Amino acid sequence: MSSKVKIVQGAMVCKEIKVKGQVSFGASTIIHPGVTIIAEAGPIEIGENNIIEEYVNIIHKFAPGNEHSEPIILKIGSNNVFEVYSTIDGVSSIGDNNIFESKSYVGRNLSIGNDCIIGAGCRLTSTVPIEDGVCVYGKNCIRQKAFCKPSVPAGHREFLVKLLPSYHLLRKNKHTNEGN
């Protein structure tokens, strides 16, 4: 896959990821191995302090039949956590401080506000936006206003900063044009 990757100083991006298209990683963002990021419908800008765990898929492609549309930037905010095997497929935007739990799926033309939790295994395919502070949970993907803001467990980021470089090669913090 050919790509143009921008890694801001302080981001940790493992080499064992697949990237296609123009993608930028913000400061202090951590990208685990096995992640796939496809930016065919336009650039993807990933903000600061995000954690993207193993086998997450972030896919930004045109809808079938719209392949010749104008490119659109997909902006992913800051302080988000994408847990193992979660999939983001054609969303329109993602705000700040959200948690996408394991095996969650967020589909096409859906926007996610700030301070939201998408529960483990939840599959969202409607285009009704997820407003700020909403928790989606259960096999029926029930939406409910959350009682508190989600947060990354204390020490998680510090643990990853120490652990990942010990076991994985990291991409350099600069503009790169790569074919992988």
C-alpha positions, 0 to 999 in steps of 0.5 A: 500500500502506498502512503504519505504519513506524517508523524508529529514529534512525540507520537509512537507509531509501530512499523507493523501497521498498514497505511494507504493514503495521506494520514497524520498522527498527532503528538502523544498518539500511540498506534499499536501493531496490526492497525489498518488505516485506509484514507482513499476518500481524503486525508485522515487527521488523527489528533493528540493523545489517542490510543489505537490498539491492535487490529483496529481498522480505520477506513475512509473510503468513498461510498460505492458510486461516489468514487469521483467525489471531492476528497473529504478530510476525516478528522479524529479528535484527541484523547480517544481510545480505539480498543482491540478489533474496533472498526471505524468505516466511513464515519463523517467525524469523531470528536474528543475523549471517546472510547470505542470498546473491543469489536465495536463497529461504527459505520458510514456517515455517522458522526461521533460527538465528544465524551462518548462510549461505544460499547463492546460488540456494538454495531452502529449502522444508522446515520443518526449522530451520537451526541456528546456524552452518550453511551451505546451499549448492549446487543441492541445498541441502546443509547443513553446519556452517560453519568460521567465522562470516559477516561483512559485508566491512569498509567495506561499511556505511561505503560505503553510508552515504556513497553511498545519500543521494547518489542516493536520497531517504531516509525520515525517522527517525520514526513515519509512517503512509503509503500508498504 
